[in-house]
Amino acid sequence: MLLSVALWIVFGAIVGWLASIIVGTNHQQGLVLNVVVGIIGAFVGGFLFRMFGGSGVTGFNFYSAIVALIGAVILLLLVRALYHPAA
């Protein structure tokens, strides 16, 4: 159980960091926000992929990382559009 939580934190940190680089918010985010964005991005990506007939996050693998990364990028773009509409 504890190892699973630790893996989700590491997974979230990596995915959140990559998403912040793609969106251009890396200089504004710290480690904690990267973890949060990565984990929430996994849920968002999983939801969207399932909604369109795909499978969501299936574990700690490359496919799940891509799903989570897409969800995290969408999450960051939505947040940026809501809080910085002119940017």
N, C-alpha and C positions, 0 to 999 in steps of 0.2 A: 504494500500500500504506500509506504513512504517513498520507495523507489519510483513508483508510478507518478507520484506528485512531483518528485524531483525531475523526472523525465519531461513532464508537461511544462515545467518551468523553463527548462533548458530549451525545449522545442519552441515554446512561446517566445523566448528571448531571441532565438535565431530568426524565426519567421518575422517577428515584429521589427527586428533590426533591418532585415532585408527589405521589408515593406516600406520602412521609413526612408531607406536609401532610394528606392524606386520613386516614391512620392515626393521626396525632397524635404522631409521633415526630420531628418536624422539629427541635425544640430539642435532641435527643440526637444527631443525625447531623451530620456535617460533609460537606464536598465529596467526600472520598474515599469515604466510606460511601455517599453518594448515587449515585456512579458505579457502585460495586460492586452496590448494590441494583438499580439500573436495568438493568445488563447481565445480572445473574442473573435478574432479573424477565423480561427478554425471552426467555430460555431457558425459564423456567417457563411463561410465558404461551404461548409457541410450542408447547411440549409439550402443554399442556392443550387448546389450540385444535385441534391436529392429532388428539389423542386423541378428541375429540368431533366430528370430521369437518370442521372448518374448516381454514383455512390459518394457518400460524404467522406469524412476522415475515418480511415479504416485501421489506424494504428500508427506506429512510428516507422513510416516508410516514405519513399520519395513521392508517391502519389498523394499521400496525406499532406506532405509539406507543400506541394503545389496547390492543393485545395485551400489549405490554411493561408498560404501566401496571397492567393487571389482574394480570399475573404478579407484579409488584413489590408490589402491595397484598397479594396472597395470601402472598407470602414474608414480608413484615413482620408480618402477622397471625399466621402460624405461629411466627415467632421470638418474638413477644411472648407467645403462648400457652405456648410452651415455657419461657421464662425468667421470665415474670411471670404465672403461672396465675391469680392472684386479680384481676389488673387488668382 
